[in-house]
Amino acid sequence: MKIKKGDKIKITIGKNKGKTGVVEKVYKNSNKVLVTGMNMYKRHVKKNEKMPQGGIVEIPRPMDVSKLNLVCPKCGKITRIGFKIEKNKKIRICRKCDSKI
């Protein structure tokens, strides 16, 4: 997967279209990413030890990688990710400004 934890991304499709966020967790097998504060859903919770009142809680859900674009840390534009091999290491690069990510 080309997107990793800590990357700054911009959402291109869905209810949060146009918003930016930081990747919190990556789910490789299902090709999904958890972004802080995005894709929030409401869940009804029964009374329990953690929540003695119960009620409605907002939780973030993972979203598909195809709905996201990476924001380059150098040029600040949304970009696709390319790869280069330097000294037997695979390095991610920005397709617009050719800088390391």
C-alpha positions as MATLAB code, in Angstrom:
seq = 'MKIKKGDKIKITIGKNKGKTGVVEKVYKNSNKVLVTGMNMYKRHVKKNEKMPQGGIVEIPRPMDVSKLNLVCPKCGKITRIGFKIEKNKKIRICRKCDSKI';
ca = [
       0.000    0.000    0.000;
       1.312    3.434   -0.909;
      -0.228    5.378    1.994;
       1.359    4.963    5.436;
       0.689    6.021    9.021;
       1.399    9.724    9.608;
       0.799   10.810    5.994;
      -1.280   13.927    5.360;
      -4.169   13.135    3.016;
      -7.071   14.913    1.310;
     -10.460   13.219    0.857;
     -11.766   13.316   -2.719;
     -15.088   11.423   -2.472;
     -17.872   11.192    0.114;
     -19.423   13.280    2.848;
     -16.038   14.665    3.972;
     -14.945   15.689    0.452;
     -12.264   18.392    0.431;
     -11.172   17.919    4.058;
      -7.616   17.067    5.035;
      -6.417   14.825    7.834;
      -3.620   12.612    9.100;
      -3.586    8.821    8.775;
      -3.920    7.194   12.187;
      -3.936    3.490   11.253;
      -3.573    1.415    8.072;
      -5.480   -1.812    7.401;
      -3.480   -3.542    4.634;
      -5.691   -6.604    4.136;
      -8.911   -4.653    3.577;
      -7.165   -1.724    1.780;
      -8.582    0.819    4.246;
      -7.235    3.697    6.320;
      -8.396    5.304    9.579;
      -8.195    9.120    9.496;
      -8.540   11.163   12.704;
     -11.831   13.048   12.889;
     -13.115   11.882    9.495;
     -15.843    9.419    8.485;
     -17.554    9.666   11.896;
     -20.553    7.433   12.564;
     -22.996    7.372   15.469;
     -23.369    4.205   17.498;
     -25.920    3.458   20.200;
     -24.208    2.086   23.322;
     -25.923    0.171   26.144;
     -25.189    0.968   29.765;
     -21.939   -0.669   30.896;
     -19.007   -0.098   33.244;
     -17.215    2.280   30.884;
     -20.374    4.254   30.092;
     -22.806    4.111   33.035;
     -25.219    6.438   31.200;
     -25.146    4.717   27.812;
     -26.313    6.779   24.841;
     -25.112    7.745   21.382;
     -21.348    7.821   20.711;
     -19.522    9.035   17.600;
     -16.774    6.713   16.380;
     -14.466    7.005   13.353;
     -14.657    4.259   10.734;
     -11.937    3.269    8.286;
     -12.347    4.494    4.706;
     -11.154    3.043    1.427;
      -7.786    4.179    0.061;
      -9.325    4.895   -3.353;
     -11.192    7.864   -1.828;
      -7.974    9.574   -0.671;
      -5.077   11.484   -2.215;
      -1.741   12.147   -0.563;
      -0.710   15.759    0.102;
       2.987   16.281   -0.663;
       4.827   17.724    2.368;
       7.126   19.807    0.135;
       4.906   21.311   -2.583;
       1.590   21.066   -0.675;
      -0.356   19.719   -3.665;
      -2.357   16.511   -3.901;
      -0.304   13.979   -5.784;
       0.121   10.398   -6.814;
       2.951    8.372   -5.306;
       5.840    6.973   -7.296;
       8.770    4.799   -6.310;
      12.531    5.061   -6.867;
      15.264    2.651   -5.885;
      18.260    4.282   -4.203;
      21.043    2.226   -2.588;
      18.913   -0.950   -2.637;
      16.013    0.818   -0.844;
      12.612    1.590   -2.271;
      11.725    5.270   -1.685;
       8.354    6.954   -2.175;
       8.430   10.127   -4.295;
       5.973   12.873   -5.249;
       5.018   12.657   -8.941;
       4.673   16.459   -9.230;
       7.905   17.749   -7.657;
      10.047   14.528   -7.499;
      10.846   15.007   -3.792;
      11.049   12.241   -1.170;
       7.988   11.600    0.939;
];
